[in-house]
Amino acid sequence: MRQWQLQQAKAGLSKLVKLAAREGPQEITLHGQPAAVIVSRAEYERMRSARPPLAEFLRASPLAGMELDLERDASPPRDIDL
């Protein structure tokens, strides 16, 4: 991912946007620290696409309905020397 200082990003915003669309995310730094990332609209939409709630996702799992053994092991803990 290419990095841009904030001043460069402001001066070359149109170039920055075109590069994000053509080459992928572009990172903007502020005082040498990562501050923001410019992504194309297509990438943004892909990231925001509706994802099912966790419960629905788990119900759709190929492992759904399998029996789980959730019984705790009752044996005492092992002794350790410290």
MDTraj code that builds the backbone (N, CA, C; nanometers):
import mdtraj as md
import numpy as np

residues = "MET ARG GLN TRP GLN LEU GLN GLN ALA LYS ALA GLY LEU SER LYS LEU VAL LYS LEU ALA ALA ARG GLU GLY PRO GLN GLU ILE THR LEU HIS GLY GLN PRO ALA ALA VAL ILE VAL SER ARG ALA GLU TYR GLU ARG MET ARG SER ALA ARG PRO PRO LEU ALA GLU PHE LEU ARG ALA SER PRO LEU ALA GLY MET GLU LEU ASP LEU GLU ARG ASP ALA SER PRO PRO ARG ASP ILE ASP LEU".split()
xyz = np.array([
    [0.0868, -0.1171, 0.0000],
    [0.0000, 0.0000, 0.0000],
    [0.0911, 0.1229, 0.0000],
    [0.0666, 0.2108, -0.0922],
    [0.1463, 0.3328, -0.1015],
    [0.1064, 0.4307, 0.0082],
    [0.2068, 0.4992, 0.0643],
    [0.1809, 0.5980, 0.1689],
    [0.1932, 0.7393, 0.1122],
    [0.1065, 0.8247, 0.1613],
    [0.1055, 0.9664, 0.1255],
    [0.1078, 1.0488, 0.2534],
    [0.1914, 1.1495, 0.2573],
    [0.1819, 1.2443, 0.3670],
    [0.0566, 1.3267, 0.3436],
    [-0.0016, 1.3780, 0.4500],
    [-0.1264, 1.4527, 0.4385],
    [-0.1150, 1.5668, 0.3392],
    [-0.0044, 1.6390, 0.3420],
    [0.0132, 1.7514, 0.2495],
    [0.0131, 1.7031, 0.1041],
    [0.0789, 1.5898, 0.0781],
    [0.0802, 1.5321, -0.0570],
    [-0.0606, 1.4904, -0.0982],
    [-0.1328, 1.4296, -0.0055],
    [-0.2682, 1.3821, -0.0358],
    [-0.3596, 1.4986, -0.0706],
    [-0.3485, 1.6077, 0.0044],
    [-0.4326, 1.7241, -0.0243],
    [-0.3981, 1.7830, -0.1605],
    [-0.2693, 1.7924, -0.1909],
    [-0.2257, 1.8522, -0.3180],
    [-0.2591, 1.7638, -0.4375],
    [-0.2592, 1.6311, -0.4170],
    [-0.2822, 1.5402, -0.5293],
    [-0.4040, 1.4531, -0.5104],
    [-0.5112, 1.5106, -0.4590],
    [-0.6298, 1.4309, -0.4271],
    [-0.6839, 1.3558, -0.5480],
    [-0.6926, 1.4206, -0.6639],
    [-0.7483, 1.3513, -0.7810],
    [-0.6597, 1.2331, -0.8201],
    [-0.5277, 1.2508, -0.8118],
    [-0.4361, 1.1404, -0.8428],
    [-0.4523, 1.0285, -0.7401],
    [-0.4662, 1.0659, -0.6156],
    [-0.4839, 0.9697, -0.5071],
    [-0.6090, 0.8855, -0.5293],
    [-0.7184, 0.9502, -0.5655],
    [-0.8449, 0.8794, -0.5890],
    [-0.8318, 0.7850, -0.7081],
    [-0.7677, 0.8307, -0.8151],
    [-0.7489, 0.7451, -0.9331],
    [-0.6620, 0.6245, -0.9005],
    [-0.5558, 0.6452, -0.8218],
    [-0.4698, 0.5332, -0.7834],
    [-0.5442, 0.4335, -0.6954],
    [-0.6280, 0.4832, -0.6072],
    [-0.7067, 0.3931, -0.5222],
    [-0.7981, 0.3055, -0.6075],
    [-0.8561, 0.3633, -0.7110],
    [-0.9449, 0.2868, -0.7997],
    [-0.8659, 0.1873, -0.8845],
    [-0.7487, 0.2268, -0.9268],
    [-0.6704, 0.1447, -1.0192],
    [-0.5785, 0.0448, -0.9483],
    [-0.5144, 0.0868, -0.8395],
    [-0.4114, 0.0040, -0.7774],
    [-0.4472, -0.0492, -0.6397],
    [-0.5503, 0.0066, -0.5781],
    [-0.5887, -0.0416, -0.4458],
    [-0.5737, 0.0656, -0.3397],
    [-0.5928, 0.0290, -0.2141],
    [-0.5924, 0.1253, -0.1044],
    [-0.4657, 0.2099, -0.0981],
    [-0.4839, 0.3360, -0.0585],
    [-0.3748, 0.4324, -0.0445],
    [-0.3783, 0.4850, 0.0993],
    [-0.2659, 0.4794, 0.1672],
    [-0.2604, 0.5200, 0.3074],
    [-0.2130, 0.6648, 0.3205],
    [-0.2769, 0.7384, 0.4090],
    [-0.2387, 0.8768, 0.4372],
    [-0.1821, 0.8814, 0.5776],
    [-0.0660, 0.9463, 0.5912],
    [-0.0034, 0.9578, 0.7221],
    [-0.0121, 1.1006, 0.7730],
    [-0.0134, 1.1128, 0.9036],
    [-0.0162, 1.2429, 0.9697],
    [0.0959, 1.2408, 1.0731],
    [0.1930, 1.3272, 1.0557],
    [0.3110, 1.3301, 1.1429],
    [0.3801, 1.1943, 1.1450],
    [0.3853, 1.1286, 1.0290],
    [0.4546, 1.0011, 1.0164],
    [0.3775, 0.8801, 1.0647],
    [0.2587, 0.8995, 1.1165],
    [0.1774, 0.7892, 1.1683],
    [0.0590, 0.7628, 1.0748],
    [0.0254, 0.6369, 1.0501],
    [-0.0919, 0.6064, 0.9672],
    [-0.2163, 0.6739, 1.0246],
    [-0.2908, 0.7439, 0.9387],
    [-0.4083, 0.8178, 0.9857],
    [-0.5359, 0.7794, 0.9114],
    [-0.5243, 0.7467, 0.7840],
    [-0.6440, 0.7173, 0.7047],
    [-0.6049, 0.6316, 0.5846],
    [-0.7053, 0.5685, 0.5263],
    [-0.6847, 0.4896, 0.4052],
    [-0.7927, 0.5279, 0.3055],
    [-0.7516, 0.5566, 0.1826],
    [-0.8450, 0.5872, 0.0742],
    [-0.8640, 0.4585, -0.0051],
    [-0.9891, 0.4176, -0.0220],
    [-1.0204, 0.2985, -0.1017],
    [-1.1191, 0.3361, -0.2112],
    [-1.1240, 0.2550, -0.3146],
    [-1.2193, 0.2788, -0.4227],
    [-1.3611, 0.2554, -0.3717],
    [-1.4567, 0.3068, -0.4450],
    [-1.5973, 0.2864, -0.4079],
    [-1.6322, 0.1374, -0.4111],
    [-1.5792, 0.0663, -0.5103],
    [-1.6067, -0.0775, -0.5209],
    [-1.5543, -0.1521, -0.3987],
    [-1.4337, -0.1176, -0.3534],
    [-1.3769, -0.1816, -0.2352],
    [-1.4577, -0.1468, -0.1111],
    [-1.4986, -0.0219, -0.1012],
    [-1.5804, 0.0222, 0.0115],
    [-1.7119, -0.0567, 0.0160],
    [-1.7777, -0.0704, -0.0972],
    [-1.9041, -0.1450, -0.1026],
    [-1.8822, -0.2911, -0.0669],
    [-1.7714, -0.3484, -0.1116],
    [-1.7413, -0.4874, -0.0791],
    [-1.7235, -0.5037, 0.0717],
    [-1.6537, -0.4097, 0.1350],
    [-1.6308, -0.4174, 0.2789],
    [-1.7598, -0.3961, 0.3580],
    [-1.8499, -0.3154, 0.3064],
    [-1.9746, -0.2854, 0.3779],
    [-2.0861, -0.3832, 0.3480],
    [-2.0626, -0.4756, 0.2545],
    [-2.1700, -0.5664, 0.2149],
    [-2.2312, -0.6324, 0.3374],
    [-2.3595, -0.6547, 0.3286],
    [-2.4345, -0.7090, 0.4424],
    [-2.3824, -0.8472, 0.4770],
    [-2.3502, -0.8645, 0.6010],
    [-2.3073, -0.9946, 0.6501],
    [-2.4158, -1.0444, 0.7448],
    [-2.4369, -1.1749, 0.7442],
    [-2.5414, -1.2272, 0.8329],
    [-2.4994, -1.2126, 0.9790],
    [-2.5957, -1.2032, 1.0680],
    [-2.5633, -1.2023, 1.2115],
    [-2.4891, -1.3303, 1.2488],
    [-2.4112, -1.3263, 1.3554],
    [-2.3293, -1.4403, 1.3955],
    [-2.4122, -1.5668, 1.4142],
    [-2.5263, -1.5552, 1.4790],
    [-2.6094, -1.6739, 1.5024],
    [-2.6526, -1.7372, 1.3703],
    [-2.6894, -1.6553, 1.2744],
    [-2.7301, -1.7072, 1.1432],
    [-2.6120, -1.7723, 1.0717],
    [-2.4964, -1.7099, 1.0822],
    [-2.3754, -1.7645, 1.0220],
    [-2.3443, -1.9026, 1.0802],
    [-2.3538, -1.9154, 1.2124],
    [-2.3247, -2.0430, 1.2772],
    [-2.4276, -2.1498, 1.2405],
    [-2.5551, -2.1105, 1.2282],
    [-2.6584, -2.2073, 1.1879],
    [-2.6341, -2.2586, 1.0469],
    [-2.5736, -2.1777, 0.9617],
    [-2.5475, -2.2184, 0.8237],
    [-2.4190, -2.2997, 0.8106],
    [-2.3458, -2.3151, 0.9180],
    [-2.2193, -2.3885, 0.9160],
    [-2.2425, -2.5355, 0.8833],
    [-2.1488, -2.5979, 0.8117],
    [-2.1615, -2.7418, 0.7866],
    [-2.1531, -2.8233, 0.9163],
    [-2.1036, -2.7629, 1.0220],
    [-2.0925, -2.8327, 1.1507],
    [-2.2162, -2.8141, 1.2380],
    [-2.3131, -2.7394, 1.1896],
    [-2.4349, -2.7149, 1.2678],
    [-2.5030, -2.8477, 1.2988],
    [-2.5494, -2.8614, 1.4216],
    [-2.6209, -2.9825, 1.4620],
    [-2.5319, -3.0922, 1.5171],
    [-2.4020, -3.0743, 1.5116],
    [-2.3119, -3.1762, 1.5670],
    [-2.3184, -3.1724, 1.7186],
    [-2.3063, -3.2875, 1.7792],
    [-2.3065, -3.2967, 1.9245],
    [-2.1724, -3.2505, 1.9791],
    [-2.1764, -3.1689, 2.0829],
    [-2.0548, -3.1233, 2.1498],
    [-2.0521, -3.1791, 2.2907],
    [-1.9358, -3.2261, 2.3327],
    [-1.9197, -3.2735, 2.4695],
    [-1.8673, -3.1560, 2.5508],
    [-1.9554, -3.0923, 2.6288],
    [-1.9191, -2.9749, 2.7064],
    [-1.8991, -3.0075, 2.8537],
    [-1.8909, -3.1362, 2.8849],
    [-1.8712, -3.1765, 3.0240],
    [-1.7281, -3.1465, 3.0664],
    [-1.7145, -3.0905, 3.1845],
    [-1.5838, -3.0536, 3.2373],
    [-1.5105, -3.1743, 3.2910],
    [-1.3808, -3.1750, 3.2743],
    [-1.2961, -3.2796, 3.3298],
    [-1.2867, -3.2573, 3.4806],
    [-1.3261, -3.3558, 3.5610],
    [-1.3309, -3.3406, 3.7059],
    [-1.2006, -3.3799, 3.7744],
    [-1.1007, -3.4224, 3.7000],
    [-0.9749, -3.4638, 3.7641],
    [-0.9049, -3.3423, 3.8244],
    [-0.8299, -3.3640, 3.9339],
    [-0.7631, -3.2513, 3.9979],
    [-0.6496, -3.1982, 3.9096],
    [-0.6149, -3.0723, 3.9288],
    [-0.5068, -3.0169, 3.8474],
    [-0.3742, -3.0829, 3.8831],
    [-0.2812, -3.0809, 3.7914],
    [-0.1512, -3.1446, 3.8194],
    [-0.0672, -3.0537, 3.9092],
    [0.0234, -3.1152, 3.9835],
    [0.1134, -3.0396, 4.0697],
    [0.2332, -2.9912, 3.9863],
    [0.2752, -2.8686, 4.0121],
    [0.3927, -2.8166, 3.9444],
    [0.4866, -2.7555, 4.0472],
    [0.6134, -2.7626, 4.0202],
    [0.7145, -2.7016, 4.1070],
    [0.7481, -2.5642, 4.0528],
    [0.7419, -2.4644, 4.1403],
    [0.7781, -2.3293, 4.0994],
    [0.9082, -2.2864, 4.1578],
])
top = md.Topology()
chain = top.add_chain()
for i, resn in enumerate(residues, 1):
    res = top.add_residue(resn, chain, resSeq=i)
    for name in ("N", "CA", "C"):
        top.add_atom(name, md.element.get_by_symbol(name[0]), res)
traj = md.Trajectory(xyz[None], top)
